[in-house]
């Protein structure tokens, strides 16, 4: 799995164990999802290019480094992906934010786009698509396909928990997209939930059922 990066940072693993617990309330769940997204963003941006710039400290002039190359964008898949945006922006506050919404057609079972709003220059940005859960991979794959159709070329995908089935689907459909995963779980159950997983991330973030 050359383009799949499973996070091994102790803080990420610690916080994922907390959000798995069914007794954790929405307020704490929401806060911790944001914290995990922030830590994962730190790990997933290790290879961003730098350039040297001349700066002046209170003492003297010197040379420092700052980000070079493409600007960044964060695109959550509605609605659960919204829970990861604040944490991402804490790390990269200059990033632009887009949104993409999908629903599953009850007859064809295929994902259908119902909302898409992207930064005007998104095709020129390094774009992080975020969703807490990668289960079957259907919605995530469709979202990335839609972004590609709109001209977005540099795409990375980030999720907190993934099932092997979702990873396989994403690698098959989008071998050019790097996948950043907080934890790789065992499988999907008969209802399409990740096992052991954490239930429905959207319901737990927003306190709905």
C-alpha positions in Angstrom: 0.0 0.0 0.0 2.6 2.5 -1.2 0.2 5.5 -1.2 -1.4 4.7 2.2 0.0 6.3 5.3 -1.4 4.9 8.6 -0.6 7.3 11.4 1.4 5.8 14.2 1.8 8.9 16.4 1.0 8.0 20.0 -1.2 11.1 20.5 -3.3 10.3 17.5 -3.8 6.7 18.6 -4.6 7.8 22.2 -7.3 10.2 21.0 -8.8 7.7 18.5 -9.2 5.2 21.4 -11.2 7.9 23.3 -13.6 8.7 20.4 -14.3 5.0 19.9 -15.9 4.9 23.4 -19.7 4.9 23.1 -20.3 6.9 26.3 -18.3 9.9 25.0 -20.8 12.8 24.5 -21.1 14.9 21.4 -19.2 17.9 22.8 -16.1 15.9 23.7 -16.4 13.8 20.6 -16.5 16.9 18.4 -13.5 18.5 20.2 -11.4 15.4 19.9 -12.2 14.8 16.2 -10.9 18.4 15.6 -7.7 17.7 17.7 -7.1 14.4 15.7 -7.5 16.3 12.4 -5.0 18.9 13.6 -2.4 16.2 14.5 -3.0 14.3 11.3 -2.6 17.5 9.3 0.8 18.0 10.9 1.8 14.5 9.8 0.3 14.7 6.3 2.1 17.9 5.4 5.6 16.7 6.1 6.5 16.8 2.4 5.3 20.3 1.6 8.0 22.2 -0.2 9.9 25.1 1.5 11.7 28.2 0.1 14.2 30.4 1.7 13.2 34.0 2.6 15.1 36.9 4.0 13.7 38.1 7.3 14.8 40.6 10.0 14.7 39.6 13.6 15.0 42.2 16.4 18.7 41.4 16.4 19.7 41.1 12.7 18.8 40.0 9.2 18.8 36.3 8.6 17.4 33.6 6.2 14.3 31.6 7.2 12.0 29.1 5.5 8.4 29.3 4.5 6.0 27.3 2.4 6.6 27.3 -1.3 4.7 26.1 -4.3 1.0 25.4 -4.3 -1.5 27.0 -1.9 -3.7 24.6 0.1 -7.4 23.8 0.2 -9.5 21.7 2.6 -12.7 20.1 1.2 -14.9 18.2 3.7 -17.4 15.7 2.5 -20.7 16.8 4.1 -21.7 16.4 6.7 -19.3 14.5 9.0 -16.2 16.0 7.2 -17.1 19.4 8.7 -15.9 18.0 12.1 -12.3 17.9 10.7 -12.1 21.4 9.2 -11.4 23.5 12.3 -8.4 21.3 13.3 -7.0 21.5 9.7 -7.3 25.3 9.7 -5.6 25.6 13.1 -2.5 24.2 11.3 -2.9 25.9 7.9 -5.0 29.0 8.6 -4.4 30.4 5.1 -6.1 27.4 3.4 -9.3 28.0 1.5 -12.3 25.7 2.3 -14.7 24.1 -0.2 -17.6 21.7 0.5 -19.0 18.8 -1.4 -22.2 17.0 -0.5 -23.4 13.6 -1.7 -26.4 11.3 -1.2 -26.9 7.7 -2.2 -29.6 7.1 -4.9 -32.0 4.6 -3.3 -32.4 2.7 -6.6 -28.9 2.7 -8.1 -27.1 2.9 -4.7 -24.7 5.3 -6.5 -23.5 8.5 -4.9 -25.1 11.6 -6.4 -23.8 15.2 -5.9 -26.2 17.6 -4.3 -23.8 20.4 -3.4 -20.4 21.5 -4.5 -18.7 24.8 -3.8 -15.0 25.1 -4.2 -12.5 28.0 -4.0 -12.2 29.7 -7.4 -8.6 28.7 -7.8 -9.0 25.2 -6.4 -7.4 23.6 -9.5 -4.2 25.4 -8.5 -4.2 24.3 -4.9 -3.0 21.2 -3.0 -6.4 19.9 -1.9 -7.1 17.8 1.2 -10.4 15.9 1.0 -11.5 15.0 4.6 -14.1 12.7 6.0 -13.8 10.9 9.4 -14.8 7.5 8.1 -13.7 5.6 5.0 -16.1 2.6 4.9 -17.0 1.2 1.4 -15.2 4.1 -0.3 -18.1 4.8 -2.6 -18.8 8.4 -1.4 -15.1 9.3 -1.0 -14.2 8.0 -4.5 -17.2 9.8 -6.0 -16.2 13.1 -4.3 -12.6 12.8 -5.6 -13.9 12.0 -9.1 -16.1 15.1 -9.0 -13.2 17.2 -8.0 -11.1 15.9 -10.8 -13.9 16.6 -13.2 -13.8 20.2 -12.0 -10.1 20.5 -12.8 -8.6 19.8 -9.3 -5.3 17.9 -9.9 -3.4 17.7 -6.6 -5.6 15.7 -4.2 -4.9 14.0 -0.9 -7.5 12.2 1.2 -7.6 12.1 5.0 -9.8 10.0 7.3 -9.6 9.1 10.9 -10.8 5.5 10.6 -10.7 3.3 7.5 -11.9 -0.2 6.5 -9.7 -2.3 4.2 -12.6 -2.4 1.7 -12.5 1.4 1.5 -8.8 1.5 1.0 -9.0 -1.1 -1.8 -11.7 0.9 -3.5 -9.8 4.1 -3.3 -6.6 2.6 -4.6 -8.5 1.0 -7.5 -10.3 4.2 -8.5 -7.7 6.8 -7.6 -4.2 5.3 -7.5 -2.8 8.9 -7.8 -4.3 10.1 -4.5 -2.3 9.7 -1.3 -4.4 8.4 1.6 -3.7 9.5 5.2 -5.4 7.2 7.8 -5.6 7.5 11.6 -6.4 3.9 12.1 -7.0 0.9 9.8 -9.7 -1.3 11.2 -10.8 -4.9 10.6 -13.7 -4.9 8.2 -17.2 -3.8 7.4 -20.2 -5.5 8.9 -23.4 -6.4 7.1 -24.8 -2.9 7.6 -21.7 -1.2 6.1 -20.4 0.0 9.5 -16.6 -0.2 10.2 -15.7 -2.8 12.8 -14.7 -2.0 15.5 -15.1 1.6 14.3 -17.0 4.2 16.3 -20.5 4.2 14.9 -21.9 7.0 12.8 -19.4 9.9 12.9 -21.9 12.4 11.7 -24.5 11.5 14.4 -21.8 11.6 17.1 -20.4 15.0 16.0 -23.8 16.7 15.7 -25.8 14.8 18.3 -28.3 13.4 15.9 -29.7 9.9 15.4 
